[in-house]
Amino acid sequence: MSFIGSLKGIFKTPSSPQTDKTRVGKKVKSYPPQKKIVVSAKDIVRAEVRAKEIILEAKDEAFRIKTKASEEVRKLSEEAFKTKERIGQREAEIDRKTGALEEREKLLFEKNKGLDQNLSELEKIKKQQLAKLERAAGLTREEAKKLILKAVEKKSTSEIGKLIKEAEEKAKEEAGAKAKEILVEAMYRGATDYVSEYTVSTIKLKDEDMKGRIIGREGRNIRTFEKTTGVDVDLDEEGVIRISCFDPVRREIAKVALEKLLSDGRIQPARIEEVVEKTKEDIEIIIFKAGEDLCHNLKVYNLPRTAIEMLGRFKYRFSYGQSMISHTLEETKIGIALAQEVGADVNVVRLGCLLHDIGKVITDEEGSHVQLGVDFLRKHNMPKEILDCVSQHHEDEPFSSKESVLVYIADAISGSRPGARYEDYGEYVERLEKLESLAKSFKGVKEAYAIQAGREVRVIVDPDKLKEMAMIKLSADLRDKIKKEVVVPGQVRVTVIREKRIVEVVK
């Protein structure tokens, strides 16, 4: 069937079902008449032309695909041929090198064989010559060797001894001079300014009438201030208030608090207690900043916060009159300089010097400052090398490393130089600390202060734990204990204070 005939079949008009009645008497469904579709000859020709175009396009595409595939096959064939040629060349090169190696191995084997023969001949000649020498000298080889060594040893013994002695004397002279040079250089680099510390702070008054407000009605203001801060307040000198206390932290708190009260003007017991508590918090911030500055000055970072706080307490602590901040800074610089000179571990010496006296500011536990410091550092997982430096810096234990020896030397240099310390002040502070610790050892004691240069111990008890009648026994027991354990000049007054407050707020 031709293409035109197929089109005629497609567009053939279907017969109408309206006249289709196959069964008599039955109703047959009728359909509406269909429209005739008329196809012109022009449309038929156009369709035939489009079909031929499609066929030609398909043939062109098939030809292009075939041509491209043939080109790719040709390229792959060429690459395979070139690869085969390269493989053949490499195989030929490998065969050539293998032959050369075999030839060289053969030559080496022949040479080694000739060398072995020559060595055996030489060994034979050597034995013959040695036998002739032994017969001529009347000695065996071992006997001749011993005689020669003995003669050489006898001749060189005196010369060797002389050389050793000269070397030892020269080494001692150079070592002594070098050691002095190192120590002088380290002390020069570590020198810090020294300011002597006393136990009295002064505050200048613009108006003498302020002393009356400080004393208060019947002395209640000054009593509250002294009880809360644990210091002595002296108002005898005109225009000046003197605050006396062996504890520099307590004295600083009292000085700052009193300056705030004088500036504010509201001086009364409740206000005094409030200002003192606030000042204690401010001093704690200052202490932490001092510890942080000390660590940064010595290039030590990332220490635990509690360790930095302890180091900050050095700002207000003194050892035999020597500021512990100054002592630690000076000692650490000396230790670092010594470690650099002798080739020790600088970081171990740096931390050992910085932390060696940290036990001196741990006041809530009993024991020597060395053991307290070691226990504190062990809780913070400090390395064993640092613990050894701290535990050995007073020779309580044998030295285990050169770093611990350097910490000991640096501490001794800083503490023993002229003007650094004075013994009387150290004994005075130890005596007052002993008085306070004895008072705090009794049950029910809340606070204890040694004042008036140790002539009075003021004890503040917890009213909920200690009744009034028990205060009499406490004062007598403390008196007897002080008399037994502490040597003090003159009399010591024991004052026990019990105060209970009940506060209600009206809303």
C-alpha positions in Angstrom: 0.0 0.0 0.0 1.4 3.4 -1.0 1.8 6.3 1.5 -1.2 8.1 -0.2 -3.3 5.1 0.1 -2.6 4.7 3.7 -3.6 8.3 4.3 -6.8 7.7 2.4 -7.5 4.8 4.7 -6.9 6.9 7.8 -9.2 9.7 6.7 -11.9 7.4 5.4 -15.4 8.5 6.5 -17.1 5.9 8.8 -20.5 4.6 8.0 -23.3 6.2 10.0 -25.0 4.0 12.6 -28.3 5.9 12.3 -29.6 3.5 9.6 -28.2 0.3 11.2 -31.2 -1.7 12.4 -30.2 -5.3 12.8 -33.1 -6.5 14.9 -36.7 -5.9 14.2 -38.7 -4.5 17.0 -35.7 -3.5 19.1 -34.6 0.0 19.8 -31.1 0.7 18.4 -28.8 3.4 19.8 -28.2 6.1 17.2 -25.1 8.3 16.9 -24.9 11.9 15.6 -23.5 12.3 12.1 -19.6 12.6 11.8 -18.0 15.4 10.1 -16.0 14.5 7.0 -12.2 15.3 7.1 -11.0 16.6 3.7 -7.3 16.2 3.0 -5.9 18.1 0.0 -3.3 16.9 -2.4 -1.0 19.6 -1.2 -1.0 18.3 2.4 -0.2 14.8 1.1 2.7 16.0 -1.0 4.1 18.0 2.0 3.9 14.9 4.2 5.8 12.8 1.7 8.5 15.5 1.4 8.9 15.6 5.3 9.1 11.8 5.4 11.9 11.8 2.9 13.8 14.5 4.8 13.6 12.5 8.0 14.9 9.4 6.2 17.9 11.5 4.8 18.7 13.0 8.2 18.7 9.5 9.8 21.1 8.2 7.1 23.4 11.2 7.6 23.5 10.6 11.4 24.3 7.0 10.8 27.1 7.9 8.5 28.6 10.3 11.0 28.5 7.8 13.8 30.1 5.2 11.6 32.9 7.6 10.6 33.6 8.6 14.2 33.7 5.0 15.3 36.2 4.2 12.5 38.4 7.1 13.6 38.5 6.0 17.2 39.3 2.4 16.2 42.2 3.8 14.1 43.6 5.9 17.0 43.3 3.0 19.4 45.1 0.7 16.9 47.9 3.3 16.6 48.3 3.7 20.3 48.4 -0.1 20.8 51.1 -0.4 18.1 53.2 2.3 19.8 52.8 0.7 23.2 53.9 -2.6 21.8 57.0 -1.0 20.3 57.9 0.7 23.6 57.5 -2.6 25.5 59.7 -4.3 23.0 62.4 -1.6 23.4 62.3 -2.0 27.2 62.6 -5.7 27.0 65.6 -5.4 24.8 67.2 -2.8 27.2 66.5 -5.1 30.2 68.1 -8.1 28.3 71.2 -5.9 27.5 71.6 -4.8 31.2 71.1 -8.3 32.5 73.9 -9.5 30.3 76.2 -6.8 31.4 75.5 -7.5 35.1 76.2 -11.2 34.6 79.5 -10.3 32.9 80.4 -8.0 35.8 79.5 -10.6 38.4 81.7 -13.1 36.6 84.7 -10.7 36.6 84.2 -10.0 40.4 84.1 -13.6 41.2 87.4 -14.1 39.3 89.0 -11.2 41.2 87.8 -12.4 44.6 89.2 -15.8 43.8 92.6 -14.2 43.0 92.5 -12.1 46.2 91.8 -15.1 48.4 94.8 -16.8 46.9 97.0 -13.8 47.5 95.8 -13.5 51.1 96.6 -17.1 51.9 100.1 -16.7 50.4 100.6 -13.5 52.5 99.5 -15.3 55.7 101.9 -18.1 54.9 104.8 -15.7 54.4 103.9 -13.8 57.7 103.9 -17.0 59.7 107.3 -17.9 58.2 108.8 -14.5 59.1 107.3 -14.6 62.7 108.9 -18.1 63.2 112.3 -16.7 62.0 112.0 -13.7 64.4 111.1 -16.0 67.4 114.0 -18.2 66.7 116.4 -15.3 66.4 115.1 -13.5 69.6 114.6 -16.6 71.7 111.1 -15.2 72.7 107.6 -16.1 71.6 105.3 -13.5 70.1 103.2 -13.0 73.4 106.4 -12.7 75.5 107.8 -10.0 73.2 104.5 -8.1 73.3 104.4 -8.1 77.1 108.0 -6.9 77.4 107.3 -4.0 75.0 104.1 -2.9 76.8 105.8 -3.1 80.2 108.6 -0.9 79.0 106.2 1.7 77.5 104.1 1.7 80.6 107.0 2.3 82.9 108.3 5.1 80.8 105.0 6.9 80.5 103.6 6.5 84.1 105.4 9.5 85.5 104.5 11.6 82.5 100.8 10.6 82.6 100.6 11.3 86.4 102.1 14.8 85.8 99.7 15.6 83.0 96.7 14.4 85.1 97.7 16.5 88.1 98.2 19.6 85.9 94.8 19.0 84.3 93.1 18.7 87.7 94.6 21.9 89.0 93.7 23.8 85.9 90.1 22.4 85.9 89.7 23.5 89.6 90.9 27.0 89.0 88.8 27.4 85.9 85.7 25.8 87.6 86.0 28.1 90.6 86.4 31.2 88.5 83.5 30.2 86.2 81.2 29.4 89.1 81.9 32.8 90.6 81.2 34.4 87.3 77.9 32.6 86.9 76.7 33.4 90.4 77.6 37.1 90.0 75.9 37.3 86.6 72.8 35.6 87.9 72.6 37.8 91.0 73.0 40.9 88.9 70.2 39.8 86.5 67.9 38.8 89.4 68.4 41.8 91.6 65.1 43.6 92.6 64.4 46.6 94.7 63.9 45.9 98.3 61.5 47.9 100.6 61.5 47.2 104.3 58.1 46.4 105.7 56.7 47.4 109.1 53.7 46.4 111.1 52.0 49.8 111.1 50.0 51.6 108.5 49.0 55.3 108.8 46.1 57.3 107.5 46.3 61.1 107.5 43.2 63.1 108.6 42.1 66.4 107.2 39.9 67.1 110.2 40.8 66.1 113.8 37.1 66.0 114.6 36.8 62.7 112.6 38.5 60.9 115.4 35.4 61.4 117.6 33.2 59.8 114.9 35.6 56.9 114.6 35.5 56.3 118.4 31.6 56.6 118.5 29.3 56.7 121.5 31.0 55.0 124.4 33.6 53.7 122.0 31.3 51.3 120.2 32.5 52.3 116.7 36.2 51.7 117.3 35.5 48.5 119.2 33.4 47.1 116.3 36.1 48.1 113.9 38.9 46.4 115.9 36.8 43.3 116.5 35.8 42.9 112.9 39.3 43.6 111.4 41.5 42.2 114.1 43.8 45.2 114.2 44.8 47.9 116.8 43.7 51.5 116.1 45.9 54.2 117.7 44.4 57.7 117.7 46.9 59.4 120.0 49.0 61.2 117.4 47.5 64.4 116.0 46.3 64.3 112.4 47.2 60.7 112.0 45.5 57.3 112.6 47.8 54.4 113.1 46.7 50.8 112.3 48.8 48.2 113.9 48.8 44.5 113.0 51.4 41.8 112.2 49.3 40.4 109.5 49.7 42.6 106.4 46.5 41.3 104.7 44.4 42.1 107.8 46.1 45.5 108.1 45.5 46.4 104.4 41.8 45.4 104.7 41.5 47.7 107.8 43.3 50.6 106.2 41.2 50.5 103.0 37.9 50.0 104.9 38.7 52.9 107.2 39.5 55.2 104.3 36.2 54.3 102.7 34.3 55.0 106.0 36.1 58.4 106.4 35.2 59.3 102.8 31.6 58.2 103.2 31.1 59.8 106.6 28.6 57.2 107.8 30.4 55.5 110.6 28.3 53.1 112.7 28.7 49.4 113.7 26.4 48.0 111.0 28.0 50.2 108.3 31.5 49.2 109.6 30.8 45.5 109.2 29.3 46.0 105.8 32.3 48.0 104.5 34.8 45.6 106.0 33.2 42.6 104.2 33.1 44.5 100.9 36.7 45.4 101.3 37.7 41.8 101.9 36.1 40.9 98.6 38.0 43.7 96.9 41.3 42.6 98.4 40.7 39.1 97.1 40.4 40.5 93.6 43.6 42.5 94.1 45.4 39.4 95.4 44.4 37.4 92.3 45.6 40.2 90.0 48.9 40.3 91.9 49.4 36.5 91.4 48.6 36.8 87.7 51.1 39.6 87.3 53.8 37.6 89.1 53.2 34.6 86.8 53.2 36.8 83.7 56.4 38.6 84.7 58.1 35.2 85.0 56.5 33.9 81.7 54.4 31.3 83.4 50.9 30.7 82.0 48.0 28.3 82.4 48.5 27.6 86.2 45.3 26.5 88.1 43.3 29.4 89.4 43.7 28.3 93.0 47.5 28.3 92.6 47.4 31.9 91.1 45.3 33.0 94.1 47.9 31.5 96.5 50.7 33.2 94.7 48.8 36.5 94.9 48.8 36.3 98.7 52.6 36.8 98.5 51.7 40.5 97.9 50.8 40.9 101.6 53.0 38.2 103.1 56.5 38.7 104.4 59.2 36.2 105.4 61.5 37.7 108.1 60.6 41.2 106.8 61.3 40.3 103.1 58.3 40.7 100.8 57.5 37.3 99.3 56.6 38.8 96.0 60.0 40.5 95.7 61.7 37.4 97.1 60.0 35.0 94.6 60.6 37.3 91.6 64.3 37.8 92.6 64.9 34.1 93.3 63.2 32.9 90.1 65.3 35.3 87.9 68.5 34.0 89.6 67.4 30.4 89.2 66.6 30.9 85.5 70.0 32.5 84.9 71.8 29.7 86.7 69.9 27.0 84.8 70.7 28.7 81.4 74.4 28.8 82.3 74.8 25.2 83.5 72.4 23.7 80.9 69.6 22.6 83.2 65.9 22.4 82.4 65.0 26.1 82.6 61.2 25.5 82.8 61.5 23.1 85.8 63.7 25.6 87.6 61.3 28.4 86.7 58.3 26.6 88.2 60.3 25.2 91.2 61.4 28.7 92.2 58.0 30.3 91.6 56.1 27.7 93.7 58.8 26.8 96.4 57.2 28.9 99.1 53.5 28.5 98.3 53.0 26.5 101.5 53.7 29.7 103.6 50.3 31.2 102.6 48.3 28.0 103.4 47.0 28.9 106.8 44.1 26.5 107.2 46.2 23.4 107.6 49.0 22.3 110.0 52.5 21.3 109.0 55.7 22.8 107.6 55.4 25.1 104.7 57.5 22.6 102.6 55.0 19.8 103.2 52.0 22.0 102.8 53.3 23.2 99.5 54.1 19.7 98.2 50.6 18.5 99.2 48.9 21.5 97.6 50.8 21.0 94.3 50.3 17.3 94.2 46.5 17.9 94.4 46.9 20.0 91.2 48.8 17.2 89.4 52.1 19.1 89.2 55.0 17.0 87.7 57.3 15.1 90.0 60.3 17.3 89.0 58.5 20.3 90.4 57.4 18.5 93.6 61.1 17.4 94.1 62.3 21.0 93.8 59.7 22.2 96.4 60.3 19.3 98.8 64.1 19.7 98.7 64.6 23.4 98.7 65.4 23.4 102.4 67.4 20.1 102.2 64.6 18.2 104.0 65.3 15.5 101.5 68.4 14.6 99.5 68.7 16.4 96.1 67.4 14.2 93.2 68.4 16.5 90.3 70.5 19.5 89.4 67.3 21.5 89.0 66.4 21.0 92.7 69.9 22.1 93.6 69.6 25.3 91.6 66.3 26.1 93.3 68.0 25.7 96.7 70.9 27.9 95.6 68.7 30.6 94.2 66.6 30.7 97.4 69.7 30.9 99.5 71.2 33.7 97.5 68.0 35.8 97.6 67.3 35.2 101.3 70.9 35.6 102.6 72.0 38.7 100.9 72.7 41.6 103.2 69.6 43.7 104.1 67.1 41.2 102.6 65.8 39.8 106.0 66.0 40.5 109.6 65.5 37.8 112.2 63.6 39.7 114.9 60.6 40.4 112.7 60.4 36.8 111.7 60.3 35.6 115.3 57.8 38.3 116.2 55.4 37.2 113.4 55.8 33.5 114.3 54.9 34.2 117.9 51.7 36.1 117.0 50.7 33.4 114.5 51.2 30.8 117.2 49.0 32.7 119.6 46.2 32.9 117.0 46.5 29.2 116.1 46.3 28.2 119.7 43.1 30.1 120.2 41.6 28.7 117.0 42.3 25.1 118.2 39.5 25.3 120.8 36.1 24.1 119.8 33.5 26.9 119.2 36.1 29.6 118.4 35.0 31.5 115.3 37.9 34.1 114.9 41.0 34.9 116.9 43.3 37.9 116.7 46.6 38.6 118.4 46.8 42.4 118.9 48.9 45.0 120.7 52.2 43.2 119.7 51.0 40.0 121.2 50.0 41.4 124.6 46.3 40.6 124.0 44.5 37.7 122.3 41.0 38.6 121.2 38.8 35.5 120.7 35.4 35.7 119.1 33.2 32.6 119.7 30.2 31.2 117.9 27.2 31.9 120.2 25.3 28.8 118.9 28.2 26.5 119.8 29.4 28.0 123.1 27.3 29.1 126.0 28.2 32.0 128.3 29.4 29.8 131.2 31.7 27.9 128.8 33.5 31.2 128.0 35.0 31.3 131.5 36.5 27.8 131.0 37.7 28.6 127.5 39.6 31.7 128.6 41.2 29.8 131.5 42.2 26.9 129.2 43.6 29.2 126.6 45.6 31.2 129.2 47.2 28.0 130.5 48.0 26.7 127.0 49.6 30.0 126.0 51.7 30.0 129.2 52.8 26.4 128.5 53.6 26.6 124.8 54.5 30.2 124.0 57.3 32.3 125.4 56.1 35.9 125.5 57.6 38.9 127.2 55.3 40.4 129.9 51.6 39.6 130.3 49.1 38.3 127.7 45.5 39.3 128.1 42.9 36.8 126.8 39.6 38.5 125.8 36.7 36.2 124.8 33.8 37.9 123.0 30.4 36.3 122.5 27.7 38.2 120.7 24.3 37.1 119.4 22.2 39.2 117.1 18.6 38.7 116.2 17.4 40.8 113.2 13.9 41.2 112.0 12.8 43.1 108.9 9.6 45.1 108.8 8.0 45.1 105.4 
